[in-house]
């Protein structure tokens, strides 16, 4: 996959720091699809000196976060698919929750890559780890609703943080 860097500014949505970690949520434009089509939820480890530190995931220093792309709309409701999530063990679900909070705050839905492929014909697949998160949303989360063909949406505290 070729990544094209474009000098278009991101629109910062949320910037929150807790317990040595900072979460930055932003909407970014993409060259082919326009403004506010690429959602980033970045997890940044803050060192004792107040500056970001590198994070290791499976032995490699990586940029940690979740990336989602707007793949379509249904009756004016935007539908986003998570296409990438890299996080230290145990942090992935929190990143999905942050993405779900934002998407739900704009009356949107969040879906897996596999479901986006089925519904919209996009490319991609869902890893086993990610599928466990989607299954957890569907089977165990009372604050999340699932609608076939649309995806998942937070049903409580929709506008709490955004």
C-alpha angles and dihedrals in degrees: 000000000000115000115210117201113212127186095238118127123244118233108232111221104174137004116184133164126201134163097346095315128098125203118204118187118190142164116226133190121239124210096236101038107033135230126352096011100117119063120198126190105186124193112205125186111221117211127217088265090059095249127115117269128205117262125217121216116180091343097310129103105237145167104257123217152086124271125198132179128208104242103175149318136254117198090340094310112125117230120208130190125206106231100170139020124171116177143143114267110292097015098087096082090051090055091049089050091052091050090047091051093054097042091048091049089064092044090256134136133232120216138177122256090248092055092045088054091051096045103033104019094242122151126251142072138234121249121228090250092052092045089057089058092049090047090050090053091050099043108029113022115092091183093059127070126200124210119188111245093012106057136214129343133179108242101189128061092002094169098032099115106014 
